[in-house]
Amino acid sequence: MHYIMLDEIQLVENFADVLNEFLRKDNVDIYVTGSNARLLSKDVITEFRGRGHEIKM
């Protein structure tokens, strides 16, 4: 298993496309963090429905 940890990925143009490319890979677990949680949460809910989990801290 490979673990990918990304911080502030929302600053990358079309970051949802970048994450989707990683999701297509086998044996990959992705963790995304960022200070702009509102933007990230909205995209997780819409783009990654059923494939993402939001953890509020």
N, CA, C and O atoms as a CHARMM CRD file, in Angstrom:
* protein
*
  228
    1    1 MET  N      0.84800  -1.17900   0.00000 PROA 1      0.00000
    2    1 MET  CA     0.00000   0.00000   0.00000 PROA 1      0.00000
    3    1 MET  C      0.89100   1.23800   0.00000 PROA 1      0.00000
    4    1 MET  O      1.89200   1.30400   0.71400 PROA 1      0.00000
    5    2 HSD  N      0.51000   2.20500  -0.80700 PROA 2      0.00000
    6    2 HSD  CA     1.20900   3.49200  -0.84900 PROA 2      0.00000
    7    2 HSD  C      0.28700   4.55400  -0.26100 PROA 2      0.00000
    8    2 HSD  O     -0.90800   4.59000  -0.55700 PROA 2      0.00000
    9    3 TYR  N      0.85100   5.40900   0.56800 PROA 3      0.00000
   10    3 TYR  CA     0.08100   6.47200   1.20500 PROA 3      0.00000
   11    3 TYR  C      0.54200   7.81000   0.63800 PROA 3      0.00000
   12    3 TYR  O      1.73500   8.11700   0.62500 PROA 3      0.00000
   13    4 ILE  N     -0.41500   8.59700   0.17100 PROA 4      0.00000
   14    4 ILE  CA    -0.12100   9.92300  -0.37000 PROA 4      0.00000
   15    4 ILE  C     -0.80800  10.94000   0.52600 PROA 4      0.00000
   16    4 ILE  O     -2.01600  10.87500   0.75500 PROA 4      0.00000
   17    5 MET  N     -0.02300  11.87200   1.02300 PROA 5      0.00000
   18    5 MET  CA    -0.56100  12.91800   1.89300 PROA 5      0.00000
   19    5 MET  C     -0.33200  14.26300   1.21600 PROA 5      0.00000
   20    5 MET  O      0.80200  14.64500   0.93000 PROA 5      0.00000
   21    6 LEU  N     -1.42600  14.97200   0.96600 PROA 6      0.00000
   22    6 LEU  CA    -1.37600  16.24600   0.25600 PROA 6      0.00000
   23    6 LEU  C     -1.94800  17.34200   1.13900 PROA 6      0.00000
   24    6 LEU  O     -3.01500  17.18300   1.73300 PROA 6      0.00000
   25    7 ASP  N     -1.22700  18.45900   1.22100 PROA 7      0.00000
   26    7 ASP  CA    -1.68900  19.60000   2.00100 PROA 7      0.00000
   27    7 ASP  C     -1.89400  20.78300   1.06400 PROA 7      0.00000
   28    7 ASP  O     -1.07200  21.03300   0.18300 PROA 7      0.00000
   29    8 GLU  N     -2.98300  21.50300   1.25400 PROA 8      0.00000
   30    8 GLU  CA    -3.31300  22.69600   0.46400 PROA 8      0.00000
   31    8 GLU  C     -3.45400  22.37900  -1.03000 PROA 8      0.00000
   32    8 GLU  O     -3.10800  23.20700  -1.87300 PROA 8      0.00000
   33    9 ILE  N     -3.95000  21.20900  -1.35300 PROA 9      0.00000
   34    9 ILE  CA    -4.11700  20.80900  -2.75500 PROA 9      0.00000
   35    9 ILE  C     -5.12800  21.70900  -3.47100 PROA 9      0.00000
   36    9 ILE  O     -5.11100  21.80200  -4.69900 PROA 9      0.00000
   37   10 GLN  N     -6.00400  22.36700  -2.71700 PROA 10     0.00000
   38   10 GLN  CA    -6.99600  23.24600  -3.34300 PROA 10     0.00000
   39   10 GLN  C     -6.35200  24.43700  -4.03600 PROA 10     0.00000
   40   10 GLN  O     -7.01000  25.12700  -4.81400 PROA 10     0.00000
   41   11 LEU  N     -5.07400  24.68800  -3.76500 PROA 11     0.00000
   42   11 LEU  CA    -4.36400  25.77900  -4.43700 PROA 11     0.00000
   43   11 LEU  C     -3.90900  25.38700  -5.84200 PROA 11     0.00000
   44   11 LEU  O     -3.50200  26.24700  -6.62400 PROA 11     0.00000
   45   12 VAL  N     -3.97600  24.10300  -6.16400 PROA 12     0.00000
   46   12 VAL  CA    -3.59100  23.62000  -7.48900 PROA 12     0.00000
   47   12 VAL  C     -4.79800  23.73900  -8.41400 PROA 12     0.00000
   48   12 VAL  O     -5.91100  23.35100  -8.05900 PROA 12     0.00000
   49   13 GLU  N     -4.56100  24.28100  -9.60000 PROA 13     0.00000
   50   13 GLU  CA    -5.64800  24.41000 -10.56500 PROA 13     0.00000
   51   13 GLU  C     -6.18300  23.02300 -10.91800 PROA 13     0.00000
   52   13 GLU  O     -5.40900  22.10100 -11.17800 PROA 13     0.00000
   53   14 ASN  N     -7.49600  22.88200 -10.92600 PROA 14     0.00000
   54   14 ASN  CA    -8.17100  21.60400 -11.23000 PROA 14     0.00000
   55   14 ASN  C     -7.72400  20.48700 -10.28900 PROA 14     0.00000
   56   14 ASN  O     -7.45900  19.36600 -10.72200 PROA 14     0.00000
   57   15 PHE  N     -7.64400  20.80400  -9.00600 PROA 15     0.00000
   58   15 PHE  CA    -7.14500  19.81200  -8.05500 PROA 15     0.00000
   59   15 PHE  C     -8.02600  18.57400  -7.98800 PROA 15     0.00000
   60   15 PHE  O     -7.52700  17.49700  -7.66200 PROA 15     0.00000
   61   16 ALA  N     -9.31000  18.68500  -8.28300 PROA 16     0.00000
   62   16 ALA  CA   -10.18000  17.51100  -8.26900 PROA 16     0.00000
   63   16 ALA  C     -9.72900  16.51500  -9.33200 PROA 16     0.00000
   64   16 ALA  O     -9.78400  15.30600  -9.10700 PROA 16     0.00000
   65   17 ASP  N     -9.29100  16.99900 -10.47100 PROA 17     0.00000
   66   17 ASP  CA    -8.77800  16.11200 -11.51800 PROA 17     0.00000
   67   17 ASP  C     -7.50400  15.40700 -11.06500 PROA 17     0.00000
   68   17 ASP  O     -7.30500  14.22600 -11.35000 PROA 17     0.00000
   69   18 VAL  N     -6.65100  16.13000 -10.36400 PROA 18     0.00000
   70   18 VAL  CA    -5.41100  15.54800  -9.84300 PROA 18     0.00000
   71   18 VAL  C     -5.74100  14.42100  -8.87100 PROA 18     0.00000
   72   18 VAL  O     -5.15700  13.34000  -8.95100 PROA 18     0.00000
   73   19 LEU  N     -6.66800  14.66800  -7.95900 PROA 19     0.00000
   74   19 LEU  CA    -7.04100  13.63900  -6.98900 PROA 19     0.00000
   75   19 LEU  C     -7.68400  12.44000  -7.66600 PROA 19     0.00000
   76   19 LEU  O     -7.43200  11.29800  -7.28000 PROA 19     0.00000
   77   20 ASN  N     -8.51100  12.69000  -8.67000 PROA 20     0.00000
   78   20 ASN  CA    -9.14200  11.58200  -9.38800 PROA 20     0.00000
   79   20 ASN  C     -8.11700  10.69200 -10.07000 PROA 20     0.00000
   80   20 ASN  O     -8.30600   9.47700 -10.14100 PROA 20     0.00000
   81   21 GLU  N     -7.04500  11.26800 -10.56800 PROA 21     0.00000
   82   21 GLU  CA    -5.98200  10.45800 -11.17300 PROA 21     0.00000
   83   21 GLU  C     -5.35000   9.53200 -10.13900 PROA 21     0.00000
   84   21 GLU  O     -5.08200   8.36700 -10.43400 PROA 21     0.00000
   85   22 PHE  N     -5.11000  10.03600  -8.93800 PROA 22     0.00000
   86   22 PHE  CA    -4.55600   9.19100  -7.88500 PROA 22     0.00000
   87   22 PHE  C     -5.53300   8.09700  -7.48700 PROA 22     0.00000
   88   22 PHE  O     -5.11800   6.97800  -7.18300 PROA 22     0.00000
   89   23 LEU  N     -6.83200   8.40500  -7.48500 PROA 23     0.00000
   90   23 LEU  CA    -7.83900   7.42200  -7.09200 PROA 23     0.00000
   91   23 LEU  C     -7.92800   6.26100  -8.07000 PROA 23     0.00000
   92   23 LEU  O     -8.40300   5.18500  -7.70400 PROA 23     0.00000
   93   24 ARG  N     -7.49100   6.45400  -9.28200 PROA 24     0.00000
   94   24 ARG  CA    -7.51100   5.38800 -10.29400 PROA 24     0.00000
   95   24 ARG  C     -6.39800   4.36000 -10.08700 PROA 24     0.00000
   96   24 ARG  O     -6.42200   3.28800 -10.69200 PROA 24     0.00000
   97   25 LYS  N     -5.44200   4.67800  -9.25200 PROA 25     0.00000
   98   25 LYS  CA    -4.29700   3.79300  -9.00900 PROA 25     0.00000
   99   25 LYS  C     -4.65700   2.74600  -7.95200 PROA 25     0.00000
  100   25 LYS  O     -5.40100   3.02000  -7.01000 PROA 25     0.00000
  101   26 ASP  N     -4.11300   1.54400  -8.13200 PROA 26     0.00000
  102   26 ASP  CA    -4.31100   0.48100  -7.14200 PROA 26     0.00000
  103   26 ASP  C     -3.35100   0.67900  -5.97800 PROA 26     0.00000
  104   26 ASP  O     -2.28100   1.26900  -6.13000 PROA 26     0.00000
  105   27 ASN  N     -3.74200   0.18600  -4.83300 PROA 27     0.00000
  106   27 ASN  CA    -2.89100   0.20900  -3.63800 PROA 27     0.00000
  107   27 ASN  C     -2.46600   1.61500  -3.23400 PROA 27     0.00000
  108   27 ASN  O     -1.33400   1.81900  -2.79400 PROA 27     0.00000
  109   28 VAL  N     -3.36500   2.58700  -3.38000 PROA 28     0.00000
  110   28 VAL  CA    -3.06400   3.96000  -3.00000 PROA 28     0.00000
  111   28 VAL  C     -4.13400   4.44600  -2.02400 PROA 28     0.00000
  112   28 VAL  O     -5.33100   4.28900  -2.26500 PROA 28     0.00000
  113   29 ASP  N     -3.68900   5.02900  -0.93700 PROA 29     0.00000
  114   29 ASP  CA    -4.57400   5.64100   0.05100 PROA 29     0.00000
  115   29 ASP  C     -4.19100   7.11500   0.10800 PROA 29     0.00000
  116   29 ASP  O     -3.03000   7.43900   0.35600 PROA 29     0.00000
  117   30 ILE  N     -5.15300   8.01800  -0.11800 PROA 30     0.00000
  118   30 ILE  CA    -4.86500   9.44400  -0.22400 PROA 30     0.00000
  119   30 ILE  C     -5.45200  10.18000   0.97100 PROA 30     0.00000
  120   30 ILE  O     -6.59600   9.94700   1.36300 PROA 30     0.00000
  121   31 TYR  N     -4.65100  11.07300   1.54100 PROA 31     0.00000
  122   31 TYR  CA    -5.08900  11.93500   2.63600 PROA 31     0.00000
  123   31 TYR  C     -4.87600  13.37400   2.20500 PROA 31     0.00000
  124   31 TYR  O     -3.77500  13.75800   1.80900 PROA 31     0.00000
  125   32 VAL  N     -5.94200  14.17200   2.28500 PROA 32     0.00000
  126   32 VAL  CA    -5.89600  15.55400   1.83100 PROA 32     0.00000
  127   32 VAL  C     -6.23200  16.45800   3.00600 PROA 32     0.00000
  128   32 VAL  O     -7.23000  16.25300   3.69600 PROA 32     0.00000
  129   33 THR  N     -5.38400  17.46500   3.22600 PROA 33     0.00000
  130   33 THR  CA    -5.64100  18.45000   4.27500 PROA 33     0.00000
  131   33 THR  C     -5.51500  19.84200   3.67700 PROA 33     0.00000
  132   33 THR  O     -4.89900  20.02900   2.62800 PROA 33     0.00000
  133   34 GLY  N     -6.09800  20.79900   4.34700 PROA 34     0.00000
  134   34 GLY  CA    -5.98700  22.17200   3.88300 PROA 34     0.00000
  135   34 GLY  C     -6.65700  23.12900   4.83200 PROA 34     0.00000
  136   34 GLY  O     -7.54600  22.75100   5.59600 PROA 34     0.00000
  137   35 SER  N     -6.22900  24.36800   4.78000 PROA 35     0.00000
  138   35 SER  CA    -6.79900  25.36800   5.66600 PROA 35     0.00000
  139   35 SER  C     -8.12800  25.89200   5.14200 PROA 35     0.00000
  140   35 SER  O     -8.90700  26.47000   5.90000 PROA 35     0.00000
  141   36 ASN  N     -8.39100  25.70100   3.87600 PROA 36     0.00000
  142   36 ASN  CA    -9.63300  26.15600   3.28700 PROA 36     0.00000
  143   36 ASN  C    -10.63100  24.99600   3.28300 PROA 36     0.00000
  144   36 ASN  O    -11.02300  24.50100   2.22600 PROA 36     0.00000
  145   37 ALA  N    -11.03100  24.57600   4.47300 PROA 37     0.00000
  146   37 ALA  CA   -11.85900  23.38300   4.62500 PROA 37     0.00000
  147   37 ALA  C    -13.21600  23.50800   3.94200 PROA 37     0.00000
  148   37 ALA  O    -13.75800  22.50900   3.46800 PROA 37     0.00000
  149   38 ARG  N    -13.76500  24.70000   3.88300 PROA 38     0.00000
  150   38 ARG  CA   -15.07600  24.85800   3.25500 PROA 38     0.00000
  151   38 ARG  C    -15.01500  24.47200   1.78600 PROA 38     0.00000
  152   38 ARG  O    -15.86600  23.71500   1.31800 PROA 38     0.00000
  153   39 LEU  N    -14.03900  24.97000   1.05100 PROA 39     0.00000
  154   39 LEU  CA   -13.89500  24.61500  -0.36000 PROA 39     0.00000
  155   39 LEU  C    -13.61500  23.13200  -0.51100 PROA 39     0.00000
  156   39 LEU  O    -14.20600  22.47000  -1.36400 PROA 39     0.00000
  157   40 LEU  N    -12.73400  22.61800   0.29600 PROA 40     0.00000
  158   40 LEU  CA   -12.36800  21.21900   0.21100 PROA 40     0.00000
  159   40 LEU  C    -13.56400  20.32100   0.52700 PROA 40     0.00000
  160   40 LEU  O    -13.78200  19.32600  -0.16400 PROA 40     0.00000
  161   41 SER  N    -14.33700  20.65200   1.55400 PROA 41     0.00000
  162   41 SER  CA   -15.49000  19.84300   1.93400 PROA 41     0.00000
  163   41 SER  C    -16.53100  19.80500   0.83000 PROA 41     0.00000
  164   41 SER  O    -17.08700  18.74500   0.54300 PROA 41     0.00000
  165   42 LYS  N    -16.80400  20.94300   0.20700 PROA 42     0.00000
  166   42 LYS  CA   -17.78800  21.00200  -0.87100 PROA 42     0.00000
  167   42 LYS  C    -17.35900  20.10000  -2.02300 PROA 42     0.00000
  168   42 LYS  O    -18.17800  19.36800  -2.57900 PROA 42     0.00000
  169   43 ASP  N    -16.09900  20.15200  -2.37600 PROA 43     0.00000
  170   43 ASP  CA   -15.61600  19.34600  -3.49000 PROA 43     0.00000
  171   43 ASP  C    -15.57700  17.86800  -3.15100 PROA 43     0.00000
  172   43 ASP  O    -15.84500  17.02900  -4.01100 PROA 43     0.00000
  173   44 VAL  N    -15.24800  17.53900  -1.92000 PROA 44     0.00000
  174   44 VAL  CA   -15.24700  16.13500  -1.51300 PROA 44     0.00000
  175   44 VAL  C    -16.64900  15.56800  -1.64500 PROA 44     0.00000
  176   44 VAL  O    -16.82600  14.45400  -2.13700 PROA 44     0.00000
  177   45 ILE  N    -17.62800  16.31500  -1.21600 PROA 45     0.00000
  178   45 ILE  CA   -19.01600  15.84600  -1.26500 PROA 45     0.00000
  179   45 ILE  C    -19.48100  15.65400  -2.69800 PROA 45     0.00000
  180   45 ILE  O    -20.12900  14.65300  -3.00200 PROA 45     0.00000
  181   46 THR  N    -19.16700  16.58800  -3.58300 PROA 46     0.00000
  182   46 THR  CA   -19.67500  16.50300  -4.95600 PROA 46     0.00000
  183   46 THR  C    -18.80200  15.64700  -5.86200 PROA 46     0.00000
  184   46 THR  O    -19.31700  14.76900  -6.55300 PROA 46     0.00000
  185   47 GLU  N    -17.50500  15.88000  -5.87400 PROA 47     0.00000
  186   47 GLU  CA   -16.60000  15.18600  -6.79500 PROA 47     0.00000
  187   47 GLU  C    -16.31300  13.75200  -6.38800 PROA 47     0.00000
  188   47 GLU  O    -16.15600  12.88200  -7.24400 PROA 47     0.00000
  189   48 PHE  N    -16.24300  13.50200  -5.10100 PROA 48     0.00000
  190   48 PHE  CA   -15.78600  12.20600  -4.63000 PROA 48     0.00000
  191   48 PHE  C    -16.85900  11.47000  -3.84800 PROA 48     0.00000
  192   48 PHE  O    -16.56400  10.74000  -2.90100 PROA 48     0.00000
  193   49 ARG  N    -18.08600  11.66300  -4.24600 PROA 49     0.00000
  194   49 ARG  CA   -19.21500  11.03000  -3.55600 PROA 49     0.00000
  195   49 ARG  C    -18.98900   9.52300  -3.46300 PROA 49     0.00000
  196   49 ARG  O    -18.78900   8.84300  -4.47000 PROA 49     0.00000
  197   50 GLY  N    -19.02600   9.02300  -2.24300 PROA 50     0.00000
  198   50 GLY  CA   -18.84800   7.60500  -2.00400 PROA 50     0.00000
  199   50 GLY  C    -17.39500   7.16100  -1.95600 PROA 50     0.00000
  200   50 GLY  O    -17.11500   6.00200  -1.65300 PROA 50     0.00000
  201   51 ARG  N    -16.46500   8.06700  -2.25000 PROA 51     0.00000
  202   51 ARG  CA   -15.05000   7.70300  -2.25500 PROA 51     0.00000
  203   51 ARG  C    -14.24700   8.53900  -1.28000 PROA 51     0.00000
  204   51 ARG  O    -13.03600   8.34800  -1.16900 PROA 51     0.00000
  205   52 GLY  N    -14.87900   9.45300  -0.57200 PROA 52     0.00000
  206   52 GLY  CA   -14.14900  10.32700   0.34400 PROA 52     0.00000
  207   52 GLY  C    -14.87100  10.43800   1.66400 PROA 52     0.00000
  208   52 GLY  O    -16.08600  10.25200   1.74100 PROA 52     0.00000
  209   53 HSD  N    -14.12100  10.73900   2.69400 PROA 53     0.00000
  210   53 HSD  CA   -14.66600  10.93300   4.03200 PROA 53     0.00000
  211   53 HSD  C    -14.10100  12.21700   4.60000 PROA 53     0.00000
  212   53 HSD  O    -12.89800  12.47100   4.53100 PROA 53     0.00000
  213   54 GLU  N    -14.98100  13.01700   5.15900 PROA 54     0.00000
  214   54 GLU  CA   -14.54500  14.25500   5.79300 PROA 54     0.00000
  215   54 GLU  C    -14.35500  14.01300   7.28100 PROA 54     0.00000
  216   54 GLU  O    -15.22300  13.43800   7.93900 PROA 54     0.00000
  217   55 ILE  N    -13.23200  14.44700   7.80300 PROA 55     0.00000
  218   55 ILE  CA   -12.94900  14.34100   9.23200 PROA 55     0.00000
  219   55 ILE  C    -12.77000  15.75400   9.76200 PROA 55     0.00000
  220   55 ILE  O    -11.80900  16.43900   9.41000 PROA 55     0.00000
  221   56 LYS  N    -13.69500  16.18700  10.60800 PROA 56     0.00000
  222   56 LYS  CA   -13.60300  17.53000  11.18800 PROA 56     0.00000
  223   56 LYS  C    -12.79100  17.46300  12.46900 PROA 56     0.00000
  224   56 LYS  O    -12.95600  16.55900  13.28900 PROA 56     0.00000
  225   57 MET  N    -11.91800  18.43400  12.61800 PROA 57     0.00000
  226   57 MET  CA   -11.07200  18.47200  13.80300 PROA 57     0.00000
  227   57 MET  C    -11.30400  19.76200  14.54800 PROA 57     0.00000
  228   57 MET  O    -10.68400  19.99600  15.58600 PROA 57     0.00000
